[in-house]
């Protein structure tokens, strides 16, 4: 039996959490000194890479996946969706196959991976909605290709992002829904009618809502308002301060309520120094001092996020955009609910919950949030010395 002492992230009560067999067995009040604040481990449902390790590389290996998991643990993320973006058929197959192999060979990786998210290649060809995805690899939905991905992934693909206006997209969404895979709207130039048809067919999420969009659009109606208004859609939102101004983020969360999810959309450059980088996905990109990552050729088109999830959470807390309770729920319980994991008490801190926990420093006055320790599947996987 393991005992951990922490201050509850919502109530502020000091609790003793007992863990046995990788599960929380009891939670009781105590007068002992807490190690810090305690909360469920974070879930990040969109990670392309981090810390210099690229999940989308044609040369990615099992070790690449292991290193991504290690770096995520440093930021308090205990479960995540490795995200494979628009690419050649061969590269996508290589990447999902490598992730599957890592899950088979490494129990820590297997526990961390919720499932694989494939973002594209069935997206808009238009500049703006396409974002930083390479036009040469964009194509129309192909169910046979998806089945090849799923076979290579060992049935681990849990989410696909696509544009519902593409030829064959609605039938593709219906097939995803029947297969139990989350169909997400993203990188799309869809009409309100396209979005309604997609949701009727089984789409349940908007990928990084407000991004993968034209820099300038008609004020209304447009595809952002339509997705905000659709109560059946969850919304992934990037809290790095660059993808969405904090005022926009706040309004979107207020519109989506319990269906708002914070996610990093981190790429391999997250956590690296500022500079100009060359990537195999979109050639030259520039990482600014403030963490803004964009295409070198088009400064108003972002190239993914260089901000890990825990830093995004820290930033929105410092800016007083949300309370600690709101921020952590959007990065724990809400993503768990999207993928049906809350039935197993993932994303919660209660008796019966998996032993996925974070300890963190939190000072209400200076709004400082920093990870002290990460526990995954009952084991300490990171500790800030």
C-alpha positions, -999 to 999 in steps of 0.1 A, spaced: 0 0 0 14 34 -10 3 66 8 4 101 -7 -4 133 12 -17 163 -8 -40 193 -7 -71 186 -28 -72 208 -59 -108 218 -54 -116 217 -17 -82 226 -4 -84 198 22 -53 179 31 -59 143 22 -41 109 25 -45 90 -7 -39 52 -4 -29 33 -36 -29 -4 -41 -28 -24 -73 -25 8 -93 -59 20 -80 -69 45 -54 -82 25 -24 -91 52 1 -90 89 6 -91 103 41 -85 137 57 -52 141 76 -33 167 96 0 156 81 21 180 60 11 178 23 37 174 -5 18 199 -25 -16 202 -42 -29 170 -57 -51 164 -87 -57 137 -114 -30 134 -140 -35 155 -171 -48 141 -204 -36 157 -236 -56 145 -266 -34 162 -293 4 157 -292 24 157 -324 57 156 -306 75 175 -278 110 182 -265 127 176 -299 110 143 -304 88 140 -334 59 115 -336 55 123 -373 90 116 -385 96 91 -412 125 79 -390 105 77 -357 113 47 -335 100 31 -304 126 51 -285 110 83 -300 77 74 -285 93 65 -251 110 99 -250 77 117 -258 61 99 -229 90 108 -206 88 145 -215 50 145 -211 54 130 -176 76 160 -167 46 182 -175 21 161 -155 5 144 -185 -2 108 -177 -23 99 -208 -24 113 -243 -33 109 -279 -2 107 -302 -12 127 -332 -2 118 -368 -8 146 -393 -13 148 -431 15 130 -449 22 104 -475 4 70 -471 38 54 -463 47 79 -436 14 77 -419 15 39 -419 51 39 -405 42 63 -377 10 45 -365 29 12 -368 57 25 -346 34 38 -319 16 4 -319 50 -14 -315 59 9 -286 27 1 -269 33 -36 -273 69 -34 -260 66 -9 -232 40 -10 -204 45 26 -195 39 37 -231 9 14 -234 -7 29 -203 0 65 -215 -15 61 -249 -53 66 -250 -53 60 -287 -39 74 -319 -53 106 -334 -49 110 -372 -53 147 -381 -58 148 -419 -50 140 -447 -87 144 -455 -89 181 -450 -94 213 -469 -70 222 -497 -76 260 -491 -49 282 -477 -60 291 -441 -82 261 -432 -54 238 -443 -31 255 -418 4 242 -419 -5 209 -435 13 202 -467 -10 206 -497 9 179 -517 -5 153 -493 -41 164 -488 -66 140 -503 -102 129 -502 -116 105 -476 -108 69 -483 -122 42 -460 -99 15 -473 -69 38 -464 -83 42 -429 -86 4 -425 -50 1 -435 -41 26 -407 -62 8 -382 -46 -26 -391 -11 -11 -388 -21 6 -355 -34 -27 -340 -68 -11 -338 -55 18 -317 -68 47 -338 -94 65 -316 -99 98 -334 -97 111 -370 -99 148 -379 -113 157 -413 -132 183 -432 -169 174 -437 -172 193 -470 -148 168 -487 -163 143 -512 -173 112 -493 -167 128 -459 -202 122 -445 -202 85 -453 -167 83 -438 -179 99 -406 -208 75 -404 -183 46 -407 -160 61 -380 -190 64 -357 -200 28 -363 -164 17 -356 -164 36 -323 -138 61 -335 -143 98 -326 -149 118 -358 -137 154 -354 -143 184 -376 -111 204 -383 -91 221 -410 -124 227 -427 -140 254 -449 -174 239 -442 -208 256 -443 -233 254 -415 -252 227 -435 -219 207 -438 -214 208 -401 -250 198 -394 -247 168 -417 -214 158 -401 -229 159 -366 -260 140 -377 -237 114 -392 -218 110 -359 -191 137 -356 -187 146 -319 -158 170 -317 -141 201 -331 -104 199 -333 -86 230 -321 -117 251 -326 -109 286 -339 -78 275 -356 -71 257 -389 -92 286 -403 -90 316 -427 -72 346 -411 -102 366 -422 -138 353 -425 -173 367 -428 -184 378 -393 -215 355 -395 -225 329 -404 -193 310 -405 -178 276 -395 -166 288 -361 -200 301 -349 -217 270 -363 -195 246 -343 -197 268 -311 -235 266 -314 -237 229 -319 -243 214 -285 -235 179 -296 -198 189 -304 -170 188 -279 -143 214 -285 -105 211 -283 -90 245 -274 -53 254 -273 -45 276 -243 -10 288 -254 -21 325 -259 -12 324 -296 -38 301 -312 -66 319 -293 -65 352 -275 -75 347 -239 -107 366 -244 -117 344 -273 -107 312 -253 -129 324 -224 -159 330 -246 -155 296 -263 -153 278 -230 -184 296 -217 -202 285 -249 -191 249 -247 -193 244 -209 -186 208 -199 -177 200 -234 -146 223 -235 -112 205 -235 -78 220 -232 -51 205 -254 -16 215 -263 -13 206 -300 24 204 -291 49 197 -319 84 184 -316 97 220 -312 78 225 -279 103 232 -252 131 241 -276 149 274 -279 137 302 -302 150 301 -338 143 291 -374 138 254 -379 133 231 -409 107 205 -407 97 177 -430 60 186 -427 61 223 -438 97 234 -445 109 264 -426 92 276 -394 101 302 -369 98 298 -331 96 333 -316 109 343 -281 73 343 -267 66 308 -280 47 318 -311 54 292 -338 46 300 -374 55 293 -410 85 314 -421 67 322 -454 34 331 -438 36 346 -403 -1 345 -397 -3 308 -403 7 289 -371 27 257 -374 14 239 -343 21 248 -307 54 251 -289 37 253 -255 33 221 -234 -1 216 -218 10 224 -182 26 257 -193 -7 266 -211 -26 259 -179 -1 280 -159 -5 309 -184 -43 310 -182 -42 308 -144 -18 337 -143 -40 357 -167 -70 348 -144 -89 335 -174 -102 305 -154 -101 291 -119 -78 263 -109 -109 239 -108 -121 249 -142 -86 246 -158 -78 212 -144 -113 197 -152 -109 208 -188 -76 189 -190 -87 158 -170 -123 149 -166 -136 164 -199 -112 146 -222 -118 114 -202 -155 118 -208 -150 124 -246 -133 90 -249 -156 71 -225 -128 68 -200 -147 85 -171 -167 52 -167 -134 38 -154 -129 70 -133 -101 82 -154 -97 120 -149 -110 119 -114 -95 118 -79 -118 94 -60 -119 59 -46 -116 35 -76 -98 60 -98 -66 48 -116 -34 59 -97 -26 87 -122 -19 118 -101 0 150 -101 14 170 -72 19 207 -80 28 240 -64 -1 265 -65 0 300 -50 -33 319 -54 -17 353 -49 10 350 -76 -11 325 -97 19 302 -99 13 266 -111 42 241 -114 45 203 -115 63 187 -85 56 150 -91 38 128 -116 25 94 -107 14 71 -136 -3 38 -130 9 38 -94 45 46 -101 65 79 -97 75 87 -132 87 123 -126 99 142 -96 111 178 -96 143 176 -75 
